Amino acid sequence: MFDAHVNQLWAQALVEELVRGGVRHAVVCPGSRSSPLAHACAMAEGLRTWSVIDERSAGFFALGMAKQSRVPVVLVATSGTAGAHFYPAIIEASMSQVPLVVLTADRPLELQGWGAPQTVPQARMFGEFSRLFADVGLPESEDVALVHLRATVARAVGVAQRAPRGAVHLNVPFREPLAPMPGDSSATHLSALAREGRPGAPLTRISPPVRQPDPLTLAAVRARVAATERGVIVCGPRDENDGFAEAIASLAEATGYPVLAEATSQARYGGGPLTLSLYDAMLRHEPFAREHRPELVLRFGGGLTPKAPQAWIESSDAEVVLFSDEGALFDPSHRAARVVEGSAVVACEALGKGLSRGLGPWARGFLWAEQWCRAALESAFSEDATLTEMRLAHEVVAVLPDGANLFVSSSMPIRDVDAFAPAAGRRLRVLANRGANGIDGIISSALGMAAASGRPTVLLTGDLALLHDMGGLLLARRNGVPLTVVVVNNDGGGIFSFLPIAQAEGARAHYEALWGTPHGMDFAHAAALYQARYRRVESPAALRSAVAEGLKGGLNLIEVQVRDRARNVESHRQLFARMAAALGEGPWL
């Protein structure tokens, strides 16, 4: 009979190497074949183990923790289709460079291909979205096998953190019996290296790659900056919490370039005096946009959310320099003339040396436009207390305290935060799943952010995204993770009302069923099911009060009903037009 102690020894060595590699959180889904791994995680010192019933929710929970901490999180699933439910989160991890270590337990080789229950081919099941795959083989109580296991795990953790970061997949087969047994297997024949590894360090320590940008490349870019007054710094989504806001603020001051900072760039909230928030509106003013075409664009972070700034850059014929921390290229229109790889913070510091252009007429024109757009926005909100989708995004950000977290769903919530929630004197951490731009796993991702940070966290989401990840509320309840969820309930897919399909003659008969997708759900029942504190608010003041109360702790669900999707489209257009019109006829320089 197979000695179950060998399974325990194997799983313990595997988890030991994960912890020594820096992993601090394990998200474990229930199952029998994964029992040795689950038990080893629960027993490991320095590792917090989270139990999540739904694998898809677990995947996004781990993703959210790793996005927040920038440290790999381990995911554990049993054999069969269980691991396949991690796939959407692994795709997002790949697209947004988030480190994960995925462990799929498996049946032994003798059961493969012969109809054994809960047995499917698991090798390379995540395809190109996994940075590394290895089948670690069946447990053995032999030196060569255990040393190889430890080295493989250490390598996997290193690959997950090496640019471009992402998920790594280890397939871990076990023979029965799977339950932990009392006593120890005789391991006296093993070497100390196989039995204990290298205490306090991974068996194989893989140094991170050199992230210093090429000095010659930086010198060429610096010379271009020094010769160019009409430049802008554009910051797309970026998860790193590495002093980027301060580095960008210093670079802006040195170059005299205004900063167009998305909400999820980590450069808007807590940014410098040249940081702009309302550029989407100002660039819709054609005379202003035309007279302020840049000659040089310094691009940081991921792809831009709003279309107007990207179209403005493309029409300007400016030279674009792309800064890539992770080696990923966000340049779908192929405008970048040069790509600078390496730390963006180091690049900013190097580019700013020797420059002191300060606040000139070029930058003052943008700041003037920002002030007038902000005045128009505030005037519009003061005249009408209706809690529109735009006002909702504005109020949620406005009420957040310094140091709070905000997770934003794709579709309309991220667009509304970008367009109508300007920078303030508070530092906020704002994350979103903008790698693949999906709406799946949003609640679970936000919970991961909350769990890893220990800070007050608010999720702003649409109703379909909430329905898509309702199991995340169960995760919150079972694990006691505090979160305040603000859901925009427009009874369906509001973003489609902005797209040509909403006006297409041939689609009108089927528009509501296939794109509008009304659901008619009352979220009070969902809150009751998952024992969340529920509030339905109808005014900006009530929303602010509810969010402030929710930030005190517990699981909170705040619903805002905005039912007229067609009216929402018109409201957006009117507000954008009013903000743009505030710029008048110039001159702005």
C-alpha atoms as one frame of an Amber mdcrd trajectory, in Angstrom:
protein
   0.000   0.000   0.000   1.192   3.508  -0.822   2.529   5.366   2.230   0.367
   8.464   2.772   3.198  10.049   4.716   4.992  10.532   1.415   2.102  12.715
   0.197   2.439  14.816   3.337   6.201  15.105   2.962   5.812  16.097  -0.698
   3.098  18.699  -0.104   4.946  20.133   2.895   8.141  20.583   0.863   6.187
  22.216  -1.963   4.426  24.726   0.290   7.615  25.355   2.235   9.309  26.530
  -0.974   6.359  28.792  -1.794   6.643  30.541   1.562  10.411  30.845   1.281
   9.875  32.417  -2.121   7.739  35.166  -0.582   4.188  33.803  -0.933   2.059
  34.897   2.025  -1.508  34.010   0.994  -3.039  30.727  -0.190  -6.552  30.556
  -1.639  -7.782  26.986  -1.313 -10.891  25.489  -2.916 -12.507  22.352  -1.450
 -11.773  18.931  -2.923 -10.486  15.490  -2.100  -7.502  15.036  -4.429  -6.044
  18.357  -3.252  -6.243  17.356   0.436  -2.461  17.048   0.946  -1.943  20.536
  -0.493  -4.806  22.084   1.480  -3.520  20.570   4.727   0.044  21.692   4.027
  -1.163  25.250   3.389  -3.183  25.300   6.591  -0.211  24.044   8.627   2.463
  26.273   7.080   3.914  29.057   9.207   3.874  32.464   7.575   1.076  31.554
   5.160  -2.522  32.700   5.583  -4.995  30.247   4.082  -8.344  31.415   2.701
 -11.128  28.913   1.974 -13.260  29.801  -1.067 -15.983  27.484  -2.338 -16.261
  28.722  -5.939 -13.083  28.331  -8.025 -13.883  31.238 -10.335 -14.403  33.538
  -7.356 -11.233  32.136  -5.760  -9.211  32.941  -8.878 -10.250  36.576  -8.872
  -9.842  36.852  -5.099  -6.224  35.736  -5.478  -5.849  38.100  -8.434  -7.068
  41.044  -6.353  -4.670  40.220  -3.529  -1.732  39.922  -5.917  -2.687  43.155
  -7.754  -2.674  44.969  -4.438   0.435  43.393  -2.896   2.421  42.712  -6.125
   3.499  39.438  -4.457   2.470  36.000  -5.812  -0.613  34.391  -4.289  -1.097
  30.615  -4.493  -4.329  29.061  -5.785  -5.215  25.434  -5.027  -7.828  23.321
  -6.827  -8.718  19.654  -6.870  -8.605  17.509 -10.001 -11.028  17.559 -12.940
 -12.791  20.694 -14.135 -12.115  22.587 -10.884  -8.946  24.259 -12.095 -10.579
  25.276 -15.369 -12.665  27.800 -13.439  -9.460  29.702 -12.684  -9.047  30.407
 -16.400 -10.660  33.899 -16.588  -8.551  35.137 -13.665  -5.404  33.649 -15.194
  -6.131  35.428 -18.484  -6.503  38.714 -16.595  -3.295  38.003 -14.656  -1.454
  37.444 -17.925  -2.850  40.560 -19.597  -2.210  42.839 -16.608   1.029  41.235
 -15.358  -0.160  39.955 -11.973   1.841  37.148 -10.284  -0.048  33.972  -9.327
   1.029  30.388  -8.543  -1.661  27.882  -9.542  -1.618  24.347  -8.106  -3.979
  21.797  -9.656  -4.116  18.465  -7.869  -4.402  15.515 -10.234  -5.055  11.780
 -10.416  -2.024   9.512 -10.873  -0.885   8.382 -14.312  -2.469   4.925 -14.037
  -5.948   6.488 -13.852  -5.521   8.816 -16.829  -7.405   7.916 -20.003  -9.411
   5.053 -18.524 -12.588   6.778 -17.430 -11.687   7.415 -13.799 -14.059  10.009
 -12.303 -12.974  13.633 -12.043 -10.033  13.001 -14.375  -9.275  15.250 -17.335
  -6.033  16.135 -19.155  -4.642  18.997 -17.058  -1.252  19.561 -18.660  -0.938
  23.091 -20.057  -4.661  23.642 -19.523  -4.128  27.424 -19.394  -2.284  27.533
 -22.708  -0.258  30.631 -23.517  -1.684  32.515 -20.531   0.570  30.584 -18.153
   4.142  31.870 -17.913   5.383  28.382 -16.951   3.936  24.885 -16.685   5.407
  21.873 -14.912   4.031  18.529 -13.817   5.946  17.835 -10.626   5.314  14.083
 -10.798   4.035  11.639  -8.206   5.336  12.007  -4.651   8.515  10.095  -3.894
  10.573   9.816  -0.756  13.845  10.027  -2.620  16.554  12.676  -2.589  16.579
  13.343  -6.305  12.788  13.716  -6.493  12.398  16.029  -3.484  15.290  18.270
  -4.478  13.836  18.510  -7.978  10.414  19.385  -6.532  11.864  22.145  -4.370
  13.881  23.570  -7.259  10.865  23.495  -9.586   8.672  25.342  -7.083  11.389
  27.928  -6.413  11.764  28.435 -10.146   8.001  28.821 -10.602   7.792  31.535
  -7.932  10.687  33.342  -9.581   9.074  33.182 -13.027   5.773  34.503 -11.665
   7.628  37.617 -10.481   9.889  38.067 -13.494   8.796  40.540 -16.154   6.361
  40.046 -17.678   4.733  38.756 -14.509   1.748  36.434 -14.611   0.437  33.038
 -13.533   2.541  29.888 -13.347   0.926  26.449 -13.251   2.124  23.386 -11.373
   0.189  20.137 -11.804   0.483  17.969  -8.690  -0.738  14.342  -8.909  -1.362
  12.252  -5.776  -2.172   8.600  -5.124  -4.527   7.601  -2.336  -4.724   7.674
   0.650  -4.981  11.439   0.668  -5.923  12.300   4.249  -3.141  13.270   6.664
  -2.027  10.425   8.928  -0.535  10.521  12.408   3.159   9.969  12.808   5.982
  10.557  10.363   7.303   8.577   7.483  10.859   7.485   7.983  12.893  10.167
   6.241  16.237   9.433   7.849  17.588   8.233   4.510  17.044  11.664   2.953
  19.723  14.300   2.792  19.213  17.505   4.719  18.830  19.368   1.419  15.937
  17.131   0.311  14.273  16.970   3.710  14.643  20.608   4.799  15.721  22.591
   1.752  17.640  25.758   2.592  16.039  27.099   5.797  15.130  30.734   5.406
  15.632  30.800   1.632  14.315  29.122  -1.523  16.244  26.077  -2.682  17.124
  28.002  -5.838  17.062  31.753  -5.515  16.439  33.373  -8.888  17.497  36.988
  -8.890  14.994  39.391 -10.446  16.016  40.701 -13.860  17.852  43.985 -14.070
  15.166  46.637 -14.386  17.473  49.566 -15.027  16.451  51.282 -18.273  19.167
  51.520 -20.907  21.211  54.696 -20.190  21.847  55.448 -23.874  18.155  55.235
 -24.651  17.303  57.502 -21.729  19.932  59.992 -22.844  18.374  60.155 -26.303
  14.894  60.668 -24.838  16.189  63.299 -22.427  17.737  65.226 -25.304  14.419
  65.097 -27.163  12.569  66.347 -24.070  15.054  69.158 -23.548  14.476  70.332
 -27.122  10.673  70.079 -26.984   8.407  72.401 -25.022   5.085  71.071 -26.337
   5.003  67.696 -24.627   2.573  65.747 -22.454   2.864  62.841 -20.044   0.053
  60.304 -20.427  -0.530  57.691 -17.701  -2.798  54.706 -18.321  -3.716  51.924
 -15.859  -0.841  50.792 -13.647  -0.994  48.638 -10.507   2.462  49.257  -9.044
   2.654  51.050  -5.704   6.287  52.097  -6.060   6.384  55.874  -5.753   5.141
  56.403  -9.300   2.958  59.409  -8.421   5.887  61.253  -6.865   8.201  60.342
  -9.762   5.698  61.554 -12.367   5.065  64.777 -10.433   8.808  65.491 -10.339
   9.172  64.700 -14.046   6.260  67.017 -14.881   7.814  69.854 -12.899  11.189
  69.336 -14.576   9.820  69.130 -18.112   6.894  71.530 -17.819   4.668  68.835
 -19.309   1.081  68.419 -18.064   0.123  64.930 -16.879  -3.011  63.239 -18.244
  -3.574  60.680 -15.489  -6.254  57.981 -15.540  -7.901  57.092 -12.241  -6.185
  53.685 -12.159  -2.729  55.031 -13.064  -1.759  55.582  -9.399  -0.735  59.093
 -10.508  -4.048  60.993 -10.301  -5.000  60.877  -6.627  -2.017  62.244  -4.757
  -0.371  63.558  -7.926   1.390  66.861  -8.442   0.135  70.319  -9.452   0.463
  69.543 -13.173  -1.790  66.463 -12.930  -4.966  66.719 -15.012  -8.169  64.719
 -14.495 -10.774  66.242 -16.829  -8.827  65.976 -20.086 -11.521  63.801 -21.694
 -13.890  66.787 -21.631 -11.332  69.428 -22.578 -10.134  67.405 -25.587 -13.714
  67.275 -26.890 -13.405  71.041 -27.419 -12.058  70.975 -30.971 -10.352  74.412
 -31.017  -8.561  73.693 -27.735  -7.546  70.191 -28.805  -6.301  71.482 -32.151
  -4.212  74.302 -30.673  -2.760  72.023 -27.993  -1.503  69.189 -30.147   1.723
  67.948 -28.583   4.980  67.308 -30.369   6.157  64.691 -27.858   4.152  62.199
 -25.773   5.652  60.222 -22.876   3.353  57.200 -22.357   3.261  55.198 -19.128
   0.979  52.357 -18.047  -1.605  50.358 -19.959  -4.065  51.197 -22.694  -6.205
  54.302 -22.275  -9.846  53.926 -21.255 -11.457  56.987 -22.950 -11.270  57.296
 -26.743 -10.884  61.091 -27.058  -7.330  61.322 -25.630  -6.096  58.416 -27.756
  -7.622  59.934 -30.900  -6.045  63.297 -29.992  -2.598  61.712 -29.660  -2.961
  59.850 -32.938  -4.093  62.954 -34.844  -1.259  65.082 -33.476   1.541  63.230
 -35.309   3.544  63.614 -32.104   6.548  61.441 -31.396   5.451  58.835 -28.844
   7.875  57.284 -26.357   6.437  54.243 -24.584   7.722  53.273 -21.130   7.198
  49.583 -20.360   7.852  48.214 -16.860   6.936  44.667 -17.748   7.945  44.397
 -21.378   4.277  44.595 -22.436   3.448  46.905 -25.342   0.287  49.032 -25.191
   0.392  50.583 -28.630  -2.419  49.128 -30.789  -2.197  51.981 -33.298   1.604
  51.527 -33.638   2.422  55.172 -32.883   5.363  54.563 -30.565   8.697  55.550
 -32.107  10.672  54.221 -29.156  10.056  51.787 -26.272  11.966  52.156 -23.003
  11.951  48.982 -20.898  12.662  48.931 -17.182  11.460  50.691 -14.061   9.246
  53.653 -14.872  10.248  55.330 -11.603  13.943  55.049 -12.448  13.237  56.347
 -15.961  11.366  59.387 -14.590  14.202  60.233 -12.229  16.783  59.943 -15.006
  14.804  62.021 -17.507  14.244  64.865 -15.071  17.919  65.363 -14.243  19.249
  68.661 -15.502  15.825  69.930 -16.600  13.979  72.800 -14.912  11.482  74.107
 -17.440   8.818  74.671 -14.786   5.365  76.093 -15.394   5.384  77.773 -18.803
   2.626  79.000 -21.125   2.166  75.500 -22.572   1.343  73.890 -19.233  -0.675
  76.903 -18.036  -3.041  76.473 -20.974  -3.901  72.936 -19.828  -4.252  73.954
 -16.193  -6.548  76.806 -17.200  -8.717  74.376 -19.159  -8.802  71.950 -16.217
 -10.025  74.693 -13.888 -12.793  75.798 -16.230 -13.949  72.218 -16.871 -14.004
  71.569 -13.132 -16.007  74.755 -12.512 -18.536  73.695 -15.144 -18.787  70.217
 -13.617 -19.359  71.552 -10.122 -21.858  74.118 -11.392 -23.860  71.416 -13.167
 -23.959  69.282 -10.043 -24.963  72.208  -7.828 -27.903  73.043 -10.108 -29.296
  69.509 -10.244 -29.254  67.100  -7.293 -30.276  64.102  -9.420 -28.095  61.101
  -8.635 -27.008  60.303 -12.192 -24.332  57.747 -13.035 -21.827  60.573 -13.536
 -22.710  62.174 -10.197 -22.534  58.800  -8.479 -18.919  58.224  -9.576 -18.006
  61.766  -8.522 -19.555  61.406  -5.061 -18.055  57.993  -4.301 -14.529  59.250
  -4.961 -15.170  62.522  -3.131 -16.165  60.812   0.107 -13.220  58.408   0.284
 -10.720  59.224   3.046  -6.991  59.562   2.495  -5.382  56.141   2.050  -8.596
  54.328   1.095  -8.951  51.783  -1.712 -11.309  51.935  -4.662 -11.907  49.048
  -7.042 -13.810  49.947 -10.204 -15.658  47.650 -12.570 -15.197  47.771 -16.323
 -17.849  49.134 -18.701 -19.407  52.416 -17.517 -18.142  52.722 -13.889 -14.472
  53.044 -14.878 -15.360  55.511 -17.634 -17.408  57.655 -15.272 -14.691  57.720
 -12.625 -12.120  58.685 -15.261 -14.296  61.450 -16.687 -16.055  62.927 -13.653
 -14.024  62.177 -10.519 -11.131  64.687 -10.552  -8.050  64.605  -8.397  -8.240
  65.927  -4.860  -5.771  66.412  -2.052  -6.059  62.798  -0.954  -3.996  59.765
  -1.879  -6.196  56.902  -3.081  -5.284  53.508  -4.499  -7.537  52.728  -7.451
  -7.495  49.356  -9.184  -9.505  47.726 -11.963  -9.229  44.622 -14.126  -8.144
  46.426 -17.290  -5.969  43.686 -18.749  -8.777  41.919 -20.583 -11.393  44.549
 -19.600 -13.936  41.947 -18.527 -16.697  42.307 -15.955 -16.187  38.851 -14.429
 -14.897  38.374 -10.905 -15.246  42.018  -9.900 -16.542  41.492  -6.347 -13.933
  38.825  -5.653 -11.124  40.993  -7.043 -12.165  43.902  -4.831 -12.276  41.569
  -1.836  -8.742  40.450  -2.644  -7.619  44.079  -2.653  -9.308  44.625   0.717
  -7.882  41.436   2.243  -4.304  42.100   1.134  -4.248  45.768   2.132  -6.256
  45.803   5.357  -7.497  49.262   4.325 -11.075  50.546   3.900 -12.183  49.468
   0.424 -15.085  50.468  -1.806 -16.175  48.710  -4.980 -18.043  50.702  -7.626
 -19.744  48.286 -10.007 -22.549  47.897 -12.482 -25.500  45.600 -11.914 -24.501
  42.978 -14.507 -21.000  42.714 -13.066 -22.523  42.234  -9.609 -24.833  39.491
 -10.859 -21.888  37.892 -12.683 -19.928  37.452  -9.437 -22.600  37.109  -6.790
 -20.611  34.280  -5.224 -18.056  36.880  -4.168 -20.518  38.012  -1.497 -20.404
  34.497  -0.057 -16.602  34.716  -0.017 -16.832  37.952   1.959 -19.292  36.500
   4.436 -17.369  33.249   5.036 -13.988  34.949   5.424 -15.084  38.121   7.194
 -13.567  40.499   4.634 -15.033  44.019   4.965 -16.156  45.678   1.734 -18.570
  48.416   0.699 -20.183  47.675  -2.667 -21.880  50.517  -4.538 -23.926  49.088
  -7.398 -25.333  51.167 -10.258 -28.605  49.453 -11.122 -29.723  50.542 -14.595
 -31.448  47.190 -15.160 -29.057  45.883 -17.769 -26.103  46.661 -19.967 -26.022
  50.441 -19.957 -22.818  50.769 -21.962 -24.467  49.323 -25.081 -26.765  52.356
 -25.218 -23.681  54.406 -26.131 -22.728  52.125 -29.026 -23.971  52.085 -32.651
 -25.819  48.821 -32.031 -28.405  50.762 -29.981 -29.424  52.754 -33.077 -28.949
  50.058 -35.694 -32.206  49.655 -37.618 -31.782  45.919 -38.051 -31.140  45.287
 -34.341 -33.990  47.253 -32.775 -36.357  44.321 -32.496 -33.803  42.334 -30.506
 -31.843  45.095 -28.780 -33.314  44.773 -25.286 -33.167  40.974 -25.197 -29.630
  40.613 -26.531 -27.836  43.823 -25.471 -29.970  45.746 -22.995 -30.551  42.494
 -21.043 -32.941  43.767 -18.336 -32.957  41.527 -15.261 -35.525  43.102 -12.916
 -33.584  42.037  -9.825 -34.087  43.587  -6.398 -30.645  43.626  -4.775 -32.138
  43.899  -1.307 -32.792  40.148  -1.517 -29.166  39.470  -2.460 -28.015  41.514
   0.514 -30.314  39.553   2.806 -29.104  36.220   1.421 -25.460  37.073   2.139
 -26.196  39.007   5.357 -24.882  42.294   4.016 -26.016  45.655   5.363 -28.245
  47.104   2.628 -29.149  50.673   1.690 -30.933  52.060  -1.356 -30.043  55.725
  -1.818 -31.605  58.390  -4.025 -29.581  61.544  -3.386 -25.908  62.550  -3.374
 -26.050  63.314   0.339 -27.555  59.910   1.121 -24.895  58.207  -0.993 -22.076
  59.996   0.801 -23.558  59.095   4.159 -24.015  55.436   3.206 -20.453  55.082
   1.892 -18.996  56.786   4.964 -20.992  54.443   7.210 -19.969  51.403   5.170
 -16.288  52.255   5.511 -16.581  51.647   9.249 -16.572  47.906   8.562 -18.536
  44.823   7.573 -20.097  43.851   4.269 -22.249  46.633   2.809 -24.344  46.797
  -0.352 -25.478  50.246  -1.500 -27.852  50.325  -4.464 -28.464  53.306  -6.718
 -31.264  52.819  -9.221 -30.794  54.659 -12.519 -33.375  53.000 -14.707 -33.589
  55.205 -17.801 -30.617  54.062 -19.897 -31.513  56.280 -22.863 -31.701  59.322
 -20.600 -28.301  58.376 -19.176 -26.730  58.635 -22.634 -28.188  62.086 -23.144
 -27.082  63.208 -19.669 -23.512  62.187 -20.431 -23.544  64.093 -23.716 -24.968
  67.210 -22.135 -22.443  67.246 -19.301 -19.486  66.671 -21.616 -20.784  69.458
 -23.879 -21.178  71.858 -20.953 -17.667  71.156 -19.657 -16.142  71.572 -23.123
 -18.109  74.743 -23.818 -16.673  76.300 -20.660 -13.362  76.649 -22.504 -14.910
  79.290 -24.763 -13.098  80.577 -27.831  -9.602  81.003 -26.352  -6.888  82.132
 -26.499  -5.543  79.591 -24.016  -1.802  80.200 -24.247
